[in-house]
Amino acid sequence: MRESKAKRQARALQIAELLDAEYPGATCELRYRTAFELLVATILSAQCTDVKVNEVTADLFKTHNKPKHFAEADPAWLEQVLRPTGFFRNKTKSIIGASQMLLAQFGGKMPQTMAELIQLPGVSRKTASVVLGCAFGLAEGIVVDTHVARLSVRLGLTPPQLETVAVNTDKIERDLMALIPKERWISFSHCLIWHGRRVCSARKPAHERCCVEGLCPQVLVD
């Protein structure tokens, strides 16, 4: 039987409440001290683990932690520093470009709106949501990374997408925003990410340790 929107919303809220209880300390696992450092770290986290990003930024942020530092950085040098994170040429361009725009258009200060942040080179809705939520406590969207996308499908909160088609993170985000109360948007994405890393892995979900097993359509069907 097809689940009604009302029932899906009620189930989504139950899932959010159970995950909150399971992971009361869930937060971004990137290390940063300022909103700008978080912006740089989040750009670097694309197709890279948080652990590796933290290794790279541990030394990088000792000397380069403001827009002015990166805006004036030698691209060749920065590429070598960022090489361990992968896609280092594109990330170098994005970080330098974003830093230059921050200086030119925002006086070197971090914007606090989605509309402004996504103007910066290399900044997607996901990156902007991370910065807004973690650095400023502002919920303008839900962070949809690989874990959130995967678990949203498994939990029946968004329709499954064909494997041959690139994951439509914008659609997944819209689906989640329609189900999850806005005041839970920030914590919900953190909890899903933690759950995906610790319990609901891509290849072998640990059903026996899953706090939302009773609300998972995939488990109920299996």
C-alpha positions as CSV (number, residue, x, y, z in Angstrom):
1,M,0.0,0.0,0.0
2,R,1.3,3.4,-0.9
3,E,2.2,5.6,2.0
4,S,0.3,8.9,2.3
5,K,2.2,12.1,2.7
6,A,0.8,12.6,6.2
7,K,2.0,9.1,7.3
8,R,5.4,9.7,5.7
9,Q,5.7,13.0,7.5
10,A,4.8,11.4,10.8
11,R,7.3,8.6,10.2
12,A,10.0,11.1,9.2
13,L,9.5,13.0,12.4
14,Q,9.8,9.7,14.4
15,I,13.0,8.9,12.6
16,A,14.4,12.4,13.3
17,E,13.5,12.0,17.0
18,L,15.1,8.6,17.3
19,L,18.2,9.7,15.6
20,D,18.4,12.8,17.8
21,A,18.2,10.5,20.9
22,E,20.8,8.2,19.4
23,Y,23.3,10.9,18.4
24,P,22.8,13.8,20.8
25,G,26.3,15.2,20.0
26,A,26.1,14.9,16.3
27,T,27.7,17.8,14.5
28,C,30.0,18.5,11.6
29,E,33.2,16.5,11.9
30,L,35.3,19.0,9.9
31,R,37.7,21.0,12.2
32,Y,37.4,24.7,12.0
33,R,37.5,27.9,14.2
34,T,35.8,30.4,11.9
35,A,33.0,30.4,9.3
36,F,35.6,31.0,6.6
37,E,37.8,28.1,7.7
38,L,34.6,25.9,7.6
39,L,33.9,27.2,4.0
40,V,37.4,26.2,2.9
41,A,37.2,22.8,4.7
42,T,33.8,22.1,3.2
43,I,35.0,22.9,-0.4
44,L,37.9,20.5,0.3
45,S,35.5,17.7,1.5
46,A,34.0,17.1,-1.9
47,Q,35.0,13.5,-2.9
48,C,37.2,13.4,0.1
49,T,36.9,12.1,3.7
50,D,36.6,14.5,6.6
51,V,39.6,12.8,8.2
52,K,41.8,13.6,5.2
53,V,40.6,17.2,5.0
54,N,41.3,17.7,8.7
55,E,44.9,16.4,8.2
56,V,45.5,18.9,5.4
57,T,43.9,21.9,7.1
58,A,45.7,21.2,10.4
59,D,48.8,22.7,9.0
60,L,47.2,24.9,6.3
61,F,45.1,27.0,8.7
62,K,48.2,27.8,10.8
63,T,49.3,30.2,8.1
64,H,46.2,30.6,5.8
65,N,43.0,31.2,7.7
66,K,41.6,34.4,6.2
67,P,40.3,35.4,2.7
68,K,43.3,37.7,2.1
69,H,45.7,34.8,2.6
70,F,44.1,32.6,-0.1
71,A,43.3,35.5,-2.4
72,E,47.0,36.2,-2.7
73,A,48.2,32.6,-2.6
74,D,50.3,31.1,-5.3
75,P,48.0,28.6,-7.1
76,A,50.9,26.2,-7.8
77,W,51.8,26.1,-4.2
78,L,48.2,25.7,-3.0
79,E,47.6,22.9,-5.5
80,Q,50.4,20.9,-4.0
81,V,49.1,21.5,-0.5
82,L,45.6,20.4,-1.5
83,R,46.7,17.4,-3.6
84,P,45.8,14.8,-1.0
85,T,42.2,15.9,-1.0
86,G,41.7,15.1,-4.7
87,F,40.5,17.3,-7.5
88,F,43.0,19.8,-6.1
89,R,43.2,22.0,-9.2
90,N,39.5,22.7,-9.2
91,K,39.5,23.1,-5.4
92,T,42.4,25.6,-5.6
93,K,40.5,27.7,-8.2
94,S,37.4,27.6,-6.1
95,I,39.1,28.6,-2.8
96,I,41.1,31.4,-4.4
97,G,38.1,32.6,-6.4
98,A,35.8,32.5,-3.4
99,S,38.4,34.4,-1.3
100,Q,38.8,37.1,-3.9
101,M,35.0,37.5,-4.2
102,L,34.7,37.7,-0.4
103,L,37.1,40.6,-0.4
104,A,35.8,42.4,-3.4
105,Q,32.0,42.1,-2.8
106,F,31.6,41.3,0.9
107,G,34.4,43.2,2.6
108,G,36.2,40.0,3.6
109,K,33.2,38.9,5.7
110,M,31.3,35.7,5.4
111,P,27.7,36.2,4.0
112,Q,24.9,34.7,6.1
113,T,22.4,33.9,3.4
114,M,22.1,31.1,0.9
115,A,21.6,33.5,-2.0
116,E,24.9,35.3,-1.3
117,L,26.9,32.2,-0.4
118,I,26.1,30.3,-3.6
119,Q,27.5,33.2,-5.6
120,L,31.0,32.2,-4.4
121,P,33.0,30.0,-6.8
122,G,32.8,26.3,-5.8
123,V,30.0,26.9,-3.3
124,S,26.9,24.7,-3.9
125,R,23.7,24.6,-1.8
126,K,25.2,21.8,0.2
127,T,28.4,23.8,1.0
128,A,26.3,26.9,1.9
129,S,24.0,24.9,4.1
130,V,27.0,23.4,6.0
131,V,28.4,26.9,6.7
132,L,25.0,28.5,7.5
133,G,24.0,25.7,9.8
134,C,27.3,25.0,11.6
135,A,28.8,28.4,11.8
136,F,25.7,30.6,12.2
137,G,22.9,28.2,13.3
138,L,20.8,29.2,10.3
139,A,18.6,26.7,8.6
140,E,18.1,27.6,4.9
141,G,18.4,24.0,3.6
142,I,19.3,20.4,4.5
143,V,22.8,19.2,3.7
144,V,22.6,16.3,1.3
145,D,25.8,14.4,1.0
146,T,26.3,10.8,-0.1
147,H,25.2,9.4,3.3
148,V,22.1,11.6,3.5
149,A,21.1,10.7,-0.1
150,R,21.6,7.0,0.5
151,L,19.7,6.9,3.8
152,S,16.9,9.1,2.5
153,V,16.2,6.5,-0.2
154,R,16.6,3.5,2.1
155,L,14.2,5.1,4.7
156,G,11.6,5.8,2.0
157,L,11.8,9.6,2.5
158,T,12.6,10.2,-1.2
159,P,11.9,8.0,-4.2
160,P,14.8,5.7,-5.4
161,Q,16.8,7.1,-8.3
162,L,18.2,5.1,-11.2
163,E,21.9,4.1,-10.6
164,T,22.7,5.2,-14.2
165,V,21.5,8.8,-13.5
166,A,23.5,11.2,-11.3
167,V,21.9,11.6,-7.9
168,N,19.6,14.6,-7.9
169,T,20.5,16.1,-4.5
170,D,18.3,19.2,-5.1
171,K,15.2,16.9,-5.4
172,I,16.2,14.9,-2.3
173,E,16.7,18.1,-0.4
174,R,13.2,19.4,-1.4
175,D,11.7,16.0,-0.4
176,L,13.3,16.1,3.0
177,M,12.5,19.8,3.6
178,A,8.8,19.0,3.0
179,L,8.9,16.2,5.6
180,I,11.2,17.5,8.3
181,P,10.3,20.5,10.5
182,K,12.6,23.4,9.8
183,E,13.8,23.5,13.3
184,R,15.3,20.0,12.8
185,W,16.9,20.6,9.4
186,I,20.4,21.1,10.8
187,S,20.4,18.3,13.4
188,F,18.7,15.9,11.0
189,S,21.4,16.0,8.4
190,H,24.1,15.6,11.0
191,C,22.4,12.6,12.5
192,L,21.8,11.0,9.2
193,I,25.5,11.4,8.3
194,W,26.6,10.0,11.6
195,H,24.2,7.1,11.2
196,G,25.4,6.4,7.7
197,R,29.1,6.4,8.8
198,R,28.6,4.3,12.0
199,V,25.6,2.0,11.3
200,C,23.9,2.1,7.9
201,S,26.9,1.6,5.6
202,A,26.5,1.3,1.9
203,R,27.4,-2.4,1.6
204,K,26.4,-3.9,4.9
205,P,24.0,-2.0,7.1
206,A,24.1,-3.1,10.8
207,H,20.4,-3.7,11.2
208,E,20.9,-5.1,14.7
209,R,22.3,-1.8,15.9
210,C,19.9,0.5,14.0
211,C,17.7,2.7,16.1
212,V,15.3,3.3,13.3
213,E,15.0,-0.3,12.0
214,G,11.4,-0.5,12.9
215,L,10.6,2.5,10.7
216,C,12.7,1.4,7.7
217,P,10.6,0.2,4.7
218,Q,13.6,-1.7,3.3
219,V,13.9,-3.8,6.5
220,L,10.1,-4.3,6.7
221,V,10.0,-5.5,3.1
222,D,13.0,-7.8,3.5
